[in-house]
Amino acid sequence: MEAAFPEPSLFEDLSGWNVVQFSNESIRFHRWMMRLEMNKNFARVTARLVRYTPWLLRPLLRLGDGEPSYRKFVVLSR
């Protein structure tokens, strides 16, 4: 936790590597979902939806992606 998070520029000049960077959910959407998940009924229903219909939830949750994002991912491949 003491180390700074890497800046995207760290991955720009890596010769021989394919670099893909992408974001996930927006901070606003993440905060909203965390508040909803504190409700027992919401948590119960969504747990069942995740278990039995992930194909339905995945595209709906992608609507919450955006900037500023809660987390960024960097994938390196040769």
N, C-alpha and C positions, 0 to 999 in steps of 0.2 A: 504494500500500500504506500510505501514511502517513495517508490519510483514513479516518475512521471509517465503518463500514457504516451505511447509512440505517436508521433505526428504522421499523417499520410505521406508526407514528403520522404520519410525514411525508406519507403518502398518504391520510389520512383525510378531510381537508377540501378536496378538489379539486373545486370546482363545475364542472359541465359535463363531467366525465370519469367514465367507468365504470372502477372499480378492482377488479381481481381479484387476490388474493394466494393463492399455494399453495406447498406444500412438496414436495420430492422425497424421496429416500431418507433413511432415518434414519442417524444417525452410526454406530450400531452395525453396521448392514447395510453401509454404505459401507466401514468398516474391514475387515469380514469379506471383502467382495469384493476389496478391494485386496490382501489377503494371498493369496487364492486365485489372483488373476491373476499373481502372481509365479511360479507353477508353470507351466512350459512346456506340459505336457500339457493342463492346464485352459484355458490361453490359446488353444491350438490348437483345442480342441473348441468353446469358446464363440465363437471367431471364425467358425467354420463355421456354428454355430447362428444367429448374428446375421446372417450373409450369406444363408442359405437358409431360415430359419424365423423371421423377426422377429415374425410373427403369434403364434407360440407363446411366445416369450420375453417379449414386452411385458406380458401379464397376470401372468406369474410375477414379473417384476421389480417390478411395482406392489405386490406383497405386502410388499416391503421399504420402502415409503414409511411415514413416521411421524415423530413428534416424539421427541426433538429432532432436527431435520432437518439434513442436511449443507448444504443450500442452499435459499433461499427465492426465489420469483419474484414479480414484480409486473408485471401487464399493464395498461396504460392505453389506453383507447379512447374515442373521442367518440361 
